[in-house]
């Protein structure tokens, strides 16, 4: 049952304790989940198709107590959250590293001449290799782009900030 509770707490708005369909869509996308999860959750927890999954409906369907779910939220709620200006495209990385990297990205973007994405990439790669060791690959692009990469476990982060996309990943050092 914990995976359901963890998912509910990750998606629901802490002010209303409800999940909107856009919250559900975002969670599915950010976690690279099967898109059919939306229909499954909606049929289970929002059969009247109100567009909202309430804590009450969630608990009634699963036979849970609301207080237990809310206690789980309090335990799982972390201060470690990405700033709202970071849009995660894909990640395989601990949240604390995502925060550190996006914070450094923001610092670099604020200190480099506007639009010099080559310099953004150079400085970000330098930071990553000083912090985590070799070998990091960095893509910085304005507009749309696609990338496919192999990376070490837990060392891949693809995100957007403002109108710039960033992809960073670590591979084994070449010998």
C-alpha positions in Angstrom: 0.0 0.0 0.0 2.9 2.4 0.7 3.6 3.0 -3.1 0.1 4.2 -3.5 0.4 6.5 -0.5 3.8 7.8 -1.6 2.4 8.5 -5.1 -0.7 10.3 -3.6 1.5 12.4 -1.4 3.9 13.2 -4.2 1.1 14.4 -6.5 -1.5 16.0 -4.2 -1.6 19.7 -3.4 -0.6 20.0 0.3 -3.1 22.9 0.7 -6.2 21.0 -0.6 -5.0 17.3 -0.3 -6.4 16.8 -3.8 -4.9 15.6 -7.0 -5.9 17.4 -10.2 -5.7 15.7 -13.6 -2.8 18.0 -14.5 -1.0 17.0 -11.3 -1.5 13.4 -12.3 -0.3 14.1 -15.9 2.8 15.8 -14.5 3.7 13.0 -12.1 3.3 10.4 -14.9 5.5 12.4 -17.2 8.2 13.2 -14.7 8.4 9.6 -13.5 8.4 8.1 -17.0 5.3 6.1 -16.2 2.8 4.4 -18.4 0.3 7.0 -19.6 -2.6 4.5 -18.9 -2.0 5.1 -15.2 -4.1 8.3 -15.6 -7.2 6.3 -16.7 -6.6 3.7 -14.0 -6.3 6.2 -11.2 -9.3 8.2 -12.5 -11.5 5.1 -12.7 -10.4 4.0 -9.2 -10.5 7.3 -7.4 -12.6 9.7 -9.5 -15.3 7.5 -11.1 -17.6 10.5 -11.5 -14.9 12.2 -13.6 -14.8 15.4 -11.5 -11.2 16.0 -12.5 -10.1 15.8 -8.9 -9.0 12.9 -6.7 -9.8 13.8 -3.1 -8.1 12.4 -0.1 -11.4 11.0 1.1 -12.1 9.1 -2.2 -8.5 7.8 -2.2 -8.8 6.5 1.4 -12.3 5.1 1.0 -11.3 3.1 -2.2 -8.2 1.6 -0.5 -9.6 1.2 3.0 -7.2 3.7 4.5 -7.5 6.3 7.3 -7.0 9.9 6.2 -4.8 10.6 9.3 -2.4 7.8 8.3 -2.0 9.2 4.8 -1.4 12.7 6.2 1.1 11.4 8.7 2.9 9.8 5.7 2.9 13.1 4.0 4.4 14.9 7.0 7.2 12.2 7.1 7.9 12.3 3.4 7.6 16.0 2.9 11.1 17.2 2.3 12.6 20.6 2.1 14.5 19.3 -0.8 12.5 20.6 -3.7 13.5 22.0 -7.0 12.8 25.7 -7.6 9.6 26.2 -9.7 11.8 27.6 -12.6 13.2 24.1 -13.2 11.2 21.8 -15.5 12.4 18.2 -15.3 12.4 16.5 -18.6 13.9 13.2 -17.4 16.1 12.3 -14.5 17.9 9.4 -12.9 19.5 11.3 -10.0 19.0 12.0 -6.3 16.9 15.1 -5.7 19.7 16.8 -3.6 22.0 16.5 -6.7 19.3 17.9 -9.0 18.9 20.9 -6.7 22.7 21.4 -6.5 23.1 21.2 -10.3 20.1 23.4 -11.1 21.2 26.0 -8.5 24.7 26.1 -10.1 23.0 26.4 -13.5 21.1 29.4 -12.3 24.2 30.9 -10.8 26.1 30.4 -14.1 23.2 31.8 -16.2 23.2 34.9 -14.0 27.0 35.5 -14.3 27.6 34.8 -18.0 26.9 37.1 -20.9 23.3 36.5 -22.0 23.0 33.8 -24.6 26.5 32.4 -24.5 25.4 28.8 -24.2 28.9 27.5 -25.0 30.2 29.2 -21.9 27.2 27.9 -19.9 28.2 24.3 -21.0 31.9 24.9 -20.3 31.3 26.2 -16.7 28.6 23.6 -15.9 30.9 20.7 -17.1 33.8 22.2 -15.0 31.5 22.4 -11.9 30.2 18.8 -12.4 33.7 17.3 -12.8 35.1 19.2 -9.8 32.1 18.1 -7.7 31.5 14.6 -8.9 34.6 13.6 -10.8 35.0 12.7 -14.5 33.5 12.2 -17.1 30.5 14.5 -17.5 28.7 15.3 -20.8 26.8 18.6 -21.0 24.3 19.7 -23.7 22.9 23.2 -23.5 20.4 24.2 -26.2 17.9 26.9 -26.9 14.7 25.6 -28.4 13.9 21.9 -29.0 16.5 19.1 -29.0 16.7 15.4 -28.4 19.4 13.3 -26.8 19.9 9.7 -26.0 22.7 8.6 -23.7 24.2 5.9 -21.5 25.1 7.0 -18.1 26.2 5.8 -14.7 23.3 4.8 -12.4 21.9 7.9 -10.7 23.9 10.3 -12.8 21.6 11.7 -15.5 19.5 14.9 -15.3 17.7 16.6 -18.2 15.8 19.8 -17.5 14.8 23.3 -18.7 15.2 26.6 -17.1 13.7 29.6 -18.8 14.0 29.0 -22.6 17.2 26.9 -22.3 17.4 23.1 -22.1 20.1 21.3 -20.2 21.2 17.6 -20.3 24.0 16.4 -18.1 25.1 12.8 -17.5 28.1 11.0 -16.3 29.9 8.1 -17.9 32.8 6.0 -16.9 36.2 7.6 -17.4 37.8 6.6 -20.7 41.1 4.8 -20.4 
